Amino acid sequence: MKKFWALFFFFWPLVAIYVCWIARDRNWWFPGEAMTEMGERIEGLFYLILGIVTVVFIGTQAALGYVLWKGATNAEDRKAVFSHGSHSLELIWTIVPSFVLVFIALYQMDVWAEYRVQTFYPEETKSGSVAELMARQFEWRIRYPAPGQKMTDEPSADDLYWVNELHVPTGRPVKINLRTQDVQHAFFAPQLRLKQDAVAGLIIPVWFEIPEAGEYDIVCAELCGWGHYKMRAKIVAESESSLAAYMEKLRQDQNEDGFKAEEGSDE
């Protein structure tokens, strides 16, 4: 029975190696390839951390299995090695993780600065936001400025609204303002590898660039209440001309009062 537990802990590192070997080809980590350049860089950080965690897991499990195996196969009269309170071991498992964490922190600074720090945003995004995304239980409310107008922090009389469908242009960086009306939510676009919490009282800018037209998922990645599971939306990336046509139709639909003058009427 003693050898069984040693083999048990040897088994899991082999499973970890196998899973990590086949996971990427089967899209177990992410839903397909990253659709943006920034998404690829963020994905690279995830895989770096995954690699480090995998190595640490395999190493610790293998060491535990080795210790159990030695304990199971040593003669009963053989004296055990007592290592508790070893200053050398304490230094090793304190310094090594510290260096790993510092390495990760320094390695990711460029990516996160470009993604999170506004002074590093692309120049195209500094002229203003294309929309406001208001998270609320349990939907995403989108506010656009009227055609020809700029987005303001507070709603204007001619702003345009829609729900759960954010339209943006392709081929250039765009910025949105992320807000929440009630509890904390989290904007997560998995195909873009973008995630940002929406915090009450804050207007948080989020930028991205989608090179190809198409539809991309938006989900809430923060448990926000009983309807959290259905808080889904989509990003519709389209050409500038298609976006302009959509905005004009949205403006007409929103301003439609339902009144139609009769033929021959002077009204």
N, C-alpha and C positions, 0 to 999 in steps of 0.2 A: 504493500500500500504506500510506503514511503516513496518508492520509485515512481508510482503513478502520479503523484503530485509534482515531482520533478519533470516528468514527461508532459504533464498538463501545462506547465509554464513554458516549456520549450515549444509546445504546439502553437501558442498564440502569436509569437513572432513570425512563424512561417505563414500563418493566416494573414498577418498584417502585410508581409511582403507580397503575397499573392494578390490581395485586394488592391493595394496601391499600384501593382503592375497592370492590372486590367481595368481599373476604375476609370481612367481618363478616356479610353477608347469607348467605354460604355456610357459616358456622360453621367456618371454617378455623382460627380462633384458639382457640376454646373449644367444648366439646360442648354447644351450645345456650345458652340464657340462664341467668344466675346465678339460683339458686333461693332465695337469702337476701339480706337487705339488706346484711349485711357482705360477702357475695360480690360484690355489685354495686359496693361501694366499692373492694374489692381489684381487681376487674376494671378499674375506672376508672384505677387507678394503672398497671396494665399497659398500657392504651391510651395513657396520657400518655407513658410511656417509649417505647412503640412509635412514637408521633407524633414525638417528639424524634429518635429514631434514624433514622426515615425521612427527616426533613428534613435531618439531617446527611449521610446516605448520598446523597441526591439532590444536595445542594450540593457534596460532595466529588467525586462522579462527574462532575457537570456542569463543575466547575472543571478537572478532569483532562482531560475531553474538549475543553474550550476551549483549554487549553494545547497539547494535541497538534494541534488544528486550526490554531492560529496557527503552530506549528512546521512544519506540512505545507504551509501556503499562503504563508508569508513567502518573500521572495526569498532565495536562497542567500547573497548578499553582504550581507544585512542583519544588523547586529550584534545578538546575543542580549542579553537583560536578565539580569544576574546578581543573584540575591536571596539567595544562601546567606549565613547569618550576620546577617540583618537583625534588629535588635533589635525593631523595630516588629512584624514578623510573629511573632517569638517571644513577645512580650507578648500579641498577639491570640489565638494558639492555646493560650496557657496560661491567660489570664484568662477567656476566654469559656467553655471547658469547666468551669472552676472554679465560675463563677456558675451554670451549668446544674446541676452536681452539688449545689451548696448549695441551689438551688431545689427539686430533687427531694427532698432530705433533709428540708427544712422542710415541704414540701407533704404528705408522707406521714406525718408524725409523729402526727397525730390518729388516723388509721386504724390504724397499727401499734401505738400505745399501747393502744387499745381492744381490739385483737386479742391482743397479746402480754403486756402488763403487767397483773398480777393485780389491782392496786389499781383498775384501770379496768374490770374485769369487771362484768357486770350483777349486781345484788344477788342474783338468784335462783340464781346459780352459787356463791355464797360459802358456802352451807350444806353443800356437799359434792359429790362426783362421783357420777354415776349408774352408771359402769362403769369398768373398767380395760381398756385395749387393749394386750395384750402382743404385740409383733412378734417373730417368730422364723422361722428358716429351715424351711419357707417357708409360713407361715400367720399369721393374726391370731387370737390366743386372747383371748376376751372373758371377763372375770370380773365378775359382778354381786354386790352385797350381797344377802343374803336379804331377802325382803319385810319391810318394817318396820325393817330395819337400815341403818346407814350404811357407806359404803365406807371401808375402812381401807387403809393402805399395804401391809400384809402380809396374806396370805390368812388367812381365818378358816375354821373347820370347816364352817360352814353356807353358805359362799359358793356361788354358782351359776356354771357354766361353759358356754360354747359356743364354736364356732369359725367364723370368717368371716361372722358375721351379727350385727351390732350393732343392738339395738332401743332406740329412744329415743322420748320423747313429742314431739308436735308442739305448736306454739303457745307455747313458753316456752324461754328459754335453758337449755342443759344443758352440763355440763362432764364430760369424761372424763380419766382419767389415762393418759398415753401412756408406754410403757416398751418396752425391747427385751431379749430374753433372751440374744442373742449379738452379732451384728455391728450396724452402724448401718443402720437402715431409715428410711423416710420415709412418714409417713401423708399421703396425698393424696386428697381428696374433690373431684374435678374440678367436679361440678355446684354444689358449695358454694364453690369457689375457695379451699379451705383446704389448706395444706401445712405440715407440721411434721416435722422430723427426730426420730427416736427414738434417743437416745444412751445407750449402756451406762452403768449406774450412776445414771441420772437418772430422776426421775418428773416428766414435763412435762405440765402441764395444757393442755387444748385445749377451747375452748368454741364453741358454735354454736347457732343457733336455726333450726329448719326449720318454715316456716309450713304446708306442705301435706303430707298423708300420701303416702307412696310409697317407692320404693326408690332409693337413691343409691349410686353406685360408691365403693369404696375400693380404691386400688391402692398399691403400693410404688413410690415415685419415686426410690429409691436403689438402684444396682446392688449387690445383696447376695449374689450367688452364682448357681450354675447354675440354681436354681429361681426366680429373680427374676420371670421372665415369668408364672408362674402364681400369684403371690402377690396374688390378688384376693379381695375381700370386698364386702359391701354394708351400707349403713345402712338399716334399716327404720324409717321414721318413722310412728307411729301414735298414735291417741288414748290418753288415760290409761287408759280402761277396757280397751282392747285390749292395752295394755302390761301391765296388771295380770293379765289372763287369761294372757298369754304367760308371765309370770314364774311364775305359779302352776303352769302346766303344766310348765315347765322344772324347778321344784322337785320336782314329783311324779315326773317321769321320772328325775331324778337320784337320788332316794331310793328308787326302785323296786328291790326286791331279787329280783324274779322268782318269789317264793313266793306261792302262792295256796292258802288253806285250803280243804279239801274241804267241800262242802255238808253241813251237819249236824254239823260238827266244832265242838268247843268252843274251838279255837284261833282 
